[in-house]
């Protein structure tokens, strides 16, 4: 059984077919990359169209959840992820991660760009594509 951030490593897919890849880099850091169902990088229009690729993961070991800042951390526009117990989903053998979005109210990121996350849904673990 994997513990800590290691249980999150791998490929996850949402109901829209977007692929979330969480991986450990050679320097030991953890990153998240997101592609659409066609395998194309998803761009962040609020950050000079930088792709959602190799975004640093901030893991909270105590809460067993992690955050990925979509813009600068002080602006608070972030994705948050936590793992559900195996028996929360329709199939008790599936591993499921729940995402959430947060942002600082004084910045209008969420209202302007919520279309990027309209399909925000649970992520299911899938087999490695290699």
N, C-alpha and C positions, 0 to 999 in steps of 0.2 A: 504494500500500500504506500502511495506517495503522500508526503506531508508538505505543508507550507506552500511556497510558490511553485514547487515542482509539480503539484497536482494540476496546476493551471496550464503548464507547458503543453503545446501541441496545437492542433487545428480544431477550430470550433466554427459552427455554421448557424446562422439564424434562419427564420422562416422565409426570408426574402432571398436566401442563397448567398448572402454576403459572407465571406470567409475571414475569420479573425485568427491570425497566427501569432501565438505567444511563444517566444523563443529566448533561449539564453545565448548571449553573445560570447565571443571568445574572451572578452575581458570580464565576464561574469555578470554583466548587467542583463536585465530582462527587458525585452521590447515587444511592442504590439504593432502589427501591420494589418490593414483592412483592405480587402479588394471586393469589388462587386461580383455578381454571379457570373460574369463573363471573364473574371480574372484581371480586370482593369483596376488600377489604383484609384481610390476615392480621394478627391482633392479637397482641401480645406480653404474655401474662398475667403474666409476671415483671417487667413494667415498666408497671404500672397500665393494662394493655390498650391501650397506645399502638400505633397501626398501624405496620406495616413500610413506612413511607412517607417518602421523602426522607431516608433515613438517610445520614449522611456516609460517604464512601469514603476510606480511608487507603491511598494507592497507594505501593508500594515500586518505584521505577523500576529499581533495581539487580536485584532479584529478578523483576521484571515480574509482580507479583501484587498483589492488593489485599485489604484487610480491611474488614469492616463490623462494628462493635461493636453487638451486640444489646441490651446493657445498658451500664453504665458501663465504660470501658476497664480500670479497675483490677480488675474482676471477671472479665475475660478471656473472657466469653461472646461469641463472635464467629463470623462466617462468613468463610472465606478462599476466594479464587478465583484460579485460574491458567489460562492458555490452553494448550491442547494444540496441538502441531504439526498441521497440516491432515491428515496421513496417519495419525493415530492412530485415527480413527473408522472406522466401516464405509463411509462415503462420504468420500473424500479431499477433496471440495469443500466439506464442511461446516466451519463454525467451531464449535469446542467449548470450553466452559469447564468445569473441574472444581471443584466446591465441597467444602469440608470445614468441620467445626464444631470449635471448641475452647472450653475453659472451665477456669477455675481449680478445682482439685480441692476446695478447702475450701468452695466454693459448690456447691450441689446442682442447678444449673440443668439440666445435661444429663440427669440421671436423671429429674428432674421433667417436663421439657418436650421430651424427645426425640421425642415424637409429632408435634411441629411439623415434624420433619425426617426422619421415617421414609422419605419418598420422595426423600431427598437423592440426586440423580443428576446426570449431566452435563447441562449446559445447551447447547442448540443455538440458534444465531442464527436469528432469523426476520425477515421483512420488516417494516418499520415499519408500524404499523397506521393511520397518518394518511392 
